[in-house]
Amino acid sequence: MTDVRRRGRVAKGPDPAAGPVAEFAHRLWELKRAAGDPSYDRMRDELGALASKSALSAAARGTRLPSWDTTWEFVRVLAVGVLGEDAERVRHEWRGRWERAQSPVEEAVPPPRSRWPVVAVAAVVAVLLAGGLVLVFTQEDPPEQATPAAPIVDGDASEYVSDVTLPDGARVPTDTQVIKTWEIRNSGSVPWVGRVLRREGGFGNPDECVTPPRVPVPDTAPGQTVRISVDVRTPSRPGHCHVYWKLADAQGRLLLPGNRGLYFLLTVVG
């Protein structure tokens, strides 16, 4: 009896030998396969990834390193949401991989064929500028800043320690009051006095999670840790809230503009 099998192209991930970015993308691709290979539409619409379909897809192609936000959304919904792994351990593990993938070695020696496209693009830009036309190229998922903005106060620094309550993706009921608490460390040489945590932007439907615009930060000496809590009122309909917060002074001025800041990510269920 003839063994009839479905023929077609077998999907292959990025070549892990092609460099640190490709190796990182290959790990993302393997994770996606281990989680049942859901489509990127399903990762967004059903599993709750707070990144665009194109950003998720690009992350696993290996052409450039995705931002940490996109990486975490890719990993969170698969490793934590589908495979049931511990969120804190997964985040620590993948953050380390992401940081190692930023090695500059990959771009130190450009491929031989790269010279002609660069020259061609330069020529096109020169012609367009001569004609008075300026093109602005944008990308949906920009790479991380190579040189983060310096702190406002010399020696100032902070370090995330843990989520004390409501870990990433925690499921909370609609129309409910909850408290999100982080623990952070004053890892610099400057005492924290009179500081606040200021609410910034977010993803999903963050405006429907009601919080104060600012919450006080207890005075903290260098080397000490501190817990900061935010009251959150969940919306009346299911969804996701992904809200960012950053350290500021009493006047609302951001003190560590180069830091990514804290955030909470809640899954609101009916």
Steps between C-alpha positions, in 0.01 A plus 500: 500500500642835400572736785335825397628804686424866458765662291608857525764731632610423853519815709852580617606749758790745475847348480640518855854502358437828316569718805362595841182661364421200280573263788263698722228494233551125462429458871178700458408281205566184704286636784215566257525144368506356854181694580315341208607751233204738538452763233603857576134601474416245769790618717344847495127441494464183708816479713520874573838609363522879518713541190402526135488198272780642285721566804449145630573355158814711454631392841531139384654578159843596632565799276530736798463479874146578623445742786477351847129590517425298185724216616324476834155501341613221264643294787237581762198370311678181390735399782278624783152501348513180293778292656429606858857593597583732789479864387787635712739224399405530133543878498842478666615230259381672183618844610849354530477346154371826354786700652760252374349520150586871490863407439649730231696212349224421252526835327877536523557340157222587253422248225689561172185588306399778739711769330284541189165547684659758730646694208173477310295625795742786555467603136120490514495707819731755343271536197191535718662761720610694194138509388384627836337175608581355838407142586458388859538125550325350800477150637230356719727343757813720539815350652598589851701817551873427490578786739217562749444855621704585809332542839409856599700466824854363476531162671126434496394144410225248568467125462187286469484226766164326468124513456367468854137474386328435167775347282493557124178373346321460833129438446278744686120541486328791330393802705724412795745694719846338517843609621815462290826502699859498371827477689792702366849583625677834521809373319665842470677733739221759534235484777142497376304773676160635401468287188193369322418231250338670200263321267615488137353339187406139438364237263164329463222698668700653789278807533220273620708394800450797732794603721632817661732692266773490766577300813756591769831314530621457859834664572772247420873508575756366249513120510158462659190345343153652509149381418271722296128433465239628255121470539345371178131493409439248222260583215147367465586291194767230441830591338860579588664786688872564443604824671848649546628706794822698551676672788453876518558783745226689683457731197447203267841518328627159389819421691619191310387565139719222361343231718213293362301541819257276685174365360205283583337260256155374597262266323149622582240222488124503529 
